[in-house]
Amino acid sequence: MDLLDRVATRDEVALKLLYDQTASRLYGLALRILGNKEWAEDVLQESFLGIWRSAGTYRDSLSPPMAWMGMLVRSRALDFLRRRKAERLHLNTPIEDVDALVQDKDTQGPMQLVEASEQAAALHQCLQRLEPPQRQVVSLAYLRDLSHTELASSLKLPLGTVKTWVRRSLEQLRKCMARHV
Amino acid sequence: MNLTRNPELLDRLAASYSLGTLHGGARRRFEQMAREYPQVRAAALLWQGRWSAFSEVQAPVQPDPVVWTRIANLLQAEGSSARLARQREADTSKSPAGALAWWRGLALAGGLATVATISVGLWSHQELRENTQQKVSVLQNQLQMAQADLQAAPQIQYVAVLADGKADASMLVTFDPQHQQLVLQRVSGFKEAENKSLQLWALPHQGAPRSLGVMGDGKLEQLTAQETDVKAIPALAISLEPKGGVPSSTGPTGPVLFKGALIRRDL
């Protein structure tokens, strides 16, 4: 995909094409982190303006395009959460709501991973081997950058359970990923 | 404890650190080790790359079409305000306001003062200058001789110092177009694992990274390259890849350990 290169040369048509190809994946990610449609839309919008302005620096990162855009969306979503926290607008969005918004999360077929990087395919495979609740714990630990305590309170689980799950899933994922990439 | 002697533990800590689940004292100790040992930094980078795929594996959800409309509107607004700014600039330069003229006058006066100072300086050093001219001609002779010697010796016209994220120089790369030789020299203690290889990439202004070759495990490595491979390439990078490297068309799959600008030396 050299669309990002075209975007770097201020090609608006390329930006639209890029949006059509990637917006649903990036919106799914933002939704997963933020758990709120409106916020996720704001972050998606900000992210695409960011891509428009900084597509030129993408080559320096040496990442595959999807990974680069994913990182950009995640860091903007986390900034968004931090701002809200600072403004004392506590985010009490229960995580169950996110799962309702994100349907078929476990039936994501290989077709959707066609454009994804090799690492994404490996991670996807390895995640499938975990029990769904454990998968959720590690995903949220990474995507929302949450501590054990924060995970426990947002998932309404005892701290000890969260710690055990994180440790076990991390160990399973680590061994599985090492075989792939 | 030296983490570098316990690869299993290093891998476990690096995975946890990069996932963000290593806390408190353990996190600080890991960061301390990372500052000290390039292997520890490499392990953390490797896992950061692996975990970054979390962003890619989330289920897609179609956003409301209004989001694109908003983006398109903002782009348009940005574009027209940039045009306006350019126009305003052009207008001002045609009819300089009084204040602007005054500032320009001041700048000119400053410039003249500088010229005056330099002339005085030169005048008082007239003798020194004559002396210097002799020295310059000696140096020019020496340079000509050196250049003659260089015809025979390897002609290193391109140099790059590749450094890691901490700006520690880790690899010196030189290229001699006449002998089509790319020489890589390890200058830090970094050592890849048995089942890994370091791969050198050219990073063009436009387009994907191109592989320049895979390094062996020696301190000094030679690769063959054409000048067209490195000409107009602004930067080089080294990534950690599976043993034997990956095809150029795949692009780097592992973390980028070292990176640096490629400089053309003009003699």
Interface residues (C-beta under 8 A of the other chain):
Chain A: D2 D5 E12 L15 K16 Y19 A23 S24 R25 Y27 G28 L29 L31 R32 K37 A40 E41 L44 Q45 F48 L49 W52 R59 D60 L62 S63 P64 M66 A67 G70 M71 V73 R74 L101 V102 Q103 D104 K105 Q108 Q112 L113 A116 S117 E118 Q119 A120 A122 L123 H124 L127 V138 S139 A141 Y142 L143 D145 L146 S147 H148 V166 L170 E171 L173 R174 M177 A178 V181
Chain B: D11 R12 A15 S16 L19 G20 T21 H23 G49 R50 W51 S52 A53 F54 S55 E56 V57 Q58 A59 P60 V61 Q62 P63 D64 V66 V67 W68 R70 I71 A72 L74 L75 W201 L203 H205 Q206 G207 P209 A235 A237 S239 G251 P252 T253 G254 V256
